[in-house]
């Protein structure tokens, strides 16, 4: 598995696969052809179906247009063989002859690939073990915890990186709590984080706690929807879940930054395992791969903070993912607003429930996390494409006649 630096990335919303990934690809192509006279970019499948709602055209044009005129072509009904998020870049000279063309894929979490087994990574293989059962067995044999496996594989410098990630997450939540007004786009959706936060403070402790978690998840998700700076955890569309849980626990239980770093490391392992063995791309497996994985990551992080054993942490992560199996990716109008923002809030509270349930147990259970990852991958394959980030099925179906972005 790759470094956690490949999972936790700082960038602009609203979508890691539709904004961050294409922007990164366009920058790479621009660096190859600084003297091109014109560019043409064809977006396929899911990228084309919801690309304007996710500002894919803006993300792609930003590095290319300063160099030369750029034409964007949309092919929502054409799916390239490797992944639904395909892109074809072309560079032309002054006579109109094609200098070069390049096909790549935005495979989730801001990552890029040129095809099967050709992921474009800034780091090599860092983790020798690629399943949670393997890592859990190591923990039990050595008397260590998941974050210690991260330390062993990544080296001590990972903690400075995770501290930076934690600081960006906190800043994102706090900006979101202060922001008011409407989110961009034709839905005219009002921000709710600030209102939820104020209302939560008026309740007794039990309801107040739940309301605060809602407000923190809304804050980060609304910042993402507005194009703000967020951390992929594991994606932009699911970026509110883990920060909400960690922010809430750090404030409510006074966990130190070092403890939060360890929780981020454990959560990162969970996300990495899914990314390695299944997918974190909504266009490939539906929202179970985004919000479901985020909930599993947050479940594991919370369980560790409260002293869970490796087996209990695995159980918490398993529940966080299992109870999101089959969740479709059906963004209304192709925006990461409805149902995405609410899903982040509910997934954060489900993560805390998974932690409580796991800590009440001895950690023994029948269905392993690794098995749920396999099931999620197969479930994603079985889902029709209209339920995988095309904005054509599920909740989005009632809005298909309102062609805001066609």
N, C-alpha and C positions, 0 to 999 in steps of 0.2 A: 504493500500500500504506500501511497505517496505521503508526503509531509502534511501536517495539519495546516501549514501555510497555504496549501492548495485548496483546503476546504473553507477555512475562515479567510475571507477576502474583504477588504474595505473598498467600497465603491459607491456609485450613485444608483439609486433606484430608477425605475420601478421593477426591473426584472433582470436577474443574473443571466438567464439564458437568452433573453430577447433584447437586453440593453448592454450589459457588461461584456458578454461574450462577443457579440457582433462588433462592438466598439473596439475591443482588443484585436479582433481579426482585421478590421479595417486599418488600424494603426500599423499592423504588421505588413499588410499589402502596400500601404502608402510608403513605408520605409524601403520596400523593394523597388518601387517605381516612382521616385520623386520627380522624374522628368516626363512622366506620361502626359499626353495632351487631353485625355479624357478617361473616365472610368465608367464601368457598368457593373452593377451588383444585382444579381437575381436572388430573391428570397423565396424559399420553397416551404411547402407544408405549413406547419404551425407558425413559423416565423412570418409567413405571408398572411396567414389567417388573422392573427392578432397583433401583427407587427406595428401598425400605426397606433393602436391603443397602448402598446408598450413602448412607443417611441423608438422602434428599431430603425426607422428611416433616419431619424435625427442622430442616433448613435453611430450609424454607418457613415453618414455624410460628414460628420464633424471632422474626422481626420483626412478625408479625401477631397472635399470641396475647396479647401484652401490651396490645393495643388492643381486641380483641374476640374472642369465641369463633371458632375456625377449624375448618372441616370440610375434610378431604382426601378426594378421590375418585380412584380408581385405574381407568384405562382402558388396560390393556396391549395390547389387541387393536385399538385405534383409533389409526391413524397420521394425523396431520394432513398436508396436502399438502406443506408446505414442508420440514419436517425431522422426524425421528423423536422429537426431544425437545421436544414441544409442551406448553404450559401455558395454562390458562384461569383467570384470576383474576376473581372477582366480589365486589362489596361490596354489603351490604344495609343498609337503614335499620331502625328499630325495628318497623315494620309488616311487614317482610319483603319490601318492594319492592326491586328491584335498582337500585342507584344507578349502577353502572358495571360494565362487564366489559372485560377486556383479554386478548388472546391474544398470547403471545410464545414464543420458542424459545431454548433454550440450545444454541448451535451449536458448542461446544467451546472449551476453554481459558478458560472463565469468561465468554466473550462472549455477548451477547444479540442477537436480531434480531426484528423485527416482520414479517418476510417478505422476499420476493425484493427485493434491493437496498436493504434497510432495516435494516442492521446498526446497533446502538446503540453508538456509539463515543464515547469522551471526546476523541479527536483526529481531525482531518481526514486527508486524504490527504497523507502526508509524503514518500513515495518516488515519483518520476515513472516509474521503470522497475520493471516487475513480473515480469520473468523473469531467471533467472540468466545466460542467454546474453547478454542486454542488458548486465547489470552487469559480466560478465566482459569483454565487448568494451570497455566503458568503462575498466576496470582496465588492459587491455593497451594502449589508446590513450594513456592518461594516465600510465602507469607507477606507478599507485597500487594499493592493495589494497582488499579488500572493506570492512574496518573504516573506511577513509578515505571510502568512499562513505556509510557510516552517519554519520560525523562531518559530512560536507557537508550531508546531508539533515536530520539531527536537531539539529545544533548542539552546542557543547561541553558543554552541561548533561547530555547523555545519559550522559557518563562517570561523573558522580556517581550517577546512577540505577543504572547497571550495577554500580558498586561496592557499592551497597546490595544489589542482587540477589546478587552474589557472596558477601557477608557472610551473607545468609540461607541460601544454599546450603551454605556451610561449617558454619554452626551446626546445620543440619538433619542433615548427615552426622555431626557430632560427637555430637549428642544420640542419634542412632540407634546409634552405636557403643557408647554407654554403657548404653543401655536393654536390659533383659532381661525375660523373662516371655512371656506369651501375648498375641497380638493380639486385639482385640475381635471378637465374632461367634461363631457356632456351630461353625466349623471347628476351633477350639482350636489354631490354628497358632502354633507357638513362634517367637519372634524368633531370627534366625540371625546377624545382622551381627556381634555381639560375638564369637561363637564362630569365625566365619570369619576375623575379624581376628586373633585369637589364634593360630589354626592357621597362617595365612599367614606369620606371623613366624618359624615354625619351619622353613620351607622354604628352599632355596637361592634366589638372587636371581630366576631366571627364573620359577619357580612362585610365589615369594613375590609378585612383581609382579602376576601374574594373580589370585591370591587376595585381594590387597588391593583390587583393582578390584571384585571380587565383593563384598567386605565393604562398600565405600563405597556401591555401588548398592543393596545390601540395606538398609543403614542409612537412606538417604533414602526408599526405597520403603516400608519398615516404618513410618517416622514418618508417612508419608502415610496408610497403612492404619489407623493409630491415631488419625487426625484431627489430626495435628500441623501445624505451620506449615511450608509448603513453597513452592517457586517452580514455577509452571507452565512446563514446558520440553519440549514445548509444552503439556502437560496435567498434571493431577495424577497420573493413572495411569501416566504415563511420566516422572515427575519425578526418578527416580533415575539416569537414563542420563548426562545432561550433567554434573550435579554430581560423579558418580563419576569421570568422565574428567578433569575439570578439577582436582578435589581431588587425584587421584593424580599428575597431571603437575606441579601446583604444589609438591607435597611432594617428589616424586622428582627433579625437574629444576630446582627453585628458580626457576620462572618468577615474575616480579614481578606484583603486582596489576594494573599497567598492561597487561601482556601478556595477563593473563586477561580484562581488560575488552575488549581488542581481539578476543580469541577469542569472547567472549560476543556481541559485535556481529556477527561473521561468522556464528556459529551462529544468531543471531536472524534474520538475513537469510534463511537457509535455511528456517527455520520459517515466516517471513512469506510467502515465495513459495508454499509448499505451502498455507498457510491461504488465500491470495488465489486460487490457481488450482485448488485441489482441496478438501481438508478435513483438519482435525486432530481430527475427532470420531469416536470409535469407534462411536457409534450410527449414523453415516452411512456410513463406509467401512471399518469394522473396525479391528483393532489396528495395521494397517499405517500408519494415520493418526496413531497415538499413539507406540507404541514404534518403529515404522519411521522416522517423522520425527525422533524424538529421537535415534536412532542416526545419521541423516544429519547432524543438527546437531552432534553430538559428533564425528563423523568430520571435518567441516570445521574445527571448532575445534582438534582435535588436529593436523591437517595444517598449519594456519596457525602454530601454536605451534612446530612443527618446521621452519618456513621454507619451506613449500610455496608454489609459484607459484599464481596465480589458477586456472590450468588444472588443476593437481594438486588444489587444494582442491575444485574443482567435481567432479573425478573421485571423490575420497573421499566427498563427499556423495552422489553418484550411486550408488556401491556400497552405502553405508549404507542407502539407501532401497530400491534394486533388490532386495536380498537379503532384504527383508521383504515383498515384494509378495504379496498374497493372505492375509496373516496375519489370522485371524479374531479377533473380540472375543468371548470365550466365558467370562466370569467365573463360576466355580462359586459357586452360591448368591447371585449378584449382588454379590459382594465383590471388592474390588481386592486380592486376596491370592493366589489360585491361578487362573490361571498368571501373573498380572501381575507379582508381585515377582521371580520367577525370570527372566521375560522382560527386565526392566530390567537384571539382572546380565549376561545373555548379550549383550544389545544393546550394553552398554558395552564389553565386550571385542571385539565385532564392529566397533565404531567404531574402536578402536585398530588392529585388523587392516586395516580399510579405509584408514586413514592410512598404514600401512606399505606396503601394496600400491601406493597412489597415489604415494608418494614414491619408490618404486623405478622408477616409470614416468616418461615425459616429459610426462604429462598428456593425451596424445592417446588418444582412444578413440571408439568408434562411437556408443554410445547416450548421449545427453545427459541431464543431470539434469532439464531441463525436460520431456523426453519421458517420463521415468519418472514424473514428477508427473502427466502426462496419463494414463498407463497406470494409475497408482494410483487416480485418480478413476474411470475406467471400471471397473476391477476392483471398486471399492467399490460402484458401482451394480449390478454383476452379482451380487454376493454376496446370497444370500437373507437376509431380515431376521433369521432365527434365529441367524445368525452375526455379528450386529452389536449387541452389548451388550444382548441380551434375556435372556441366561442360559438359553436354551432349546436351543442347538445346540452342536456341537463338544465340548469337554471338559466343558461344563456339563450336557450331555444326560443323563449317568448320574446326575445329582443332581436331576432335575426332579421326582421323586416325593417328595423331601424338601422339602415346602413350608414352609421356615423363615419365609418372609416373605410368605405369602399369607393 
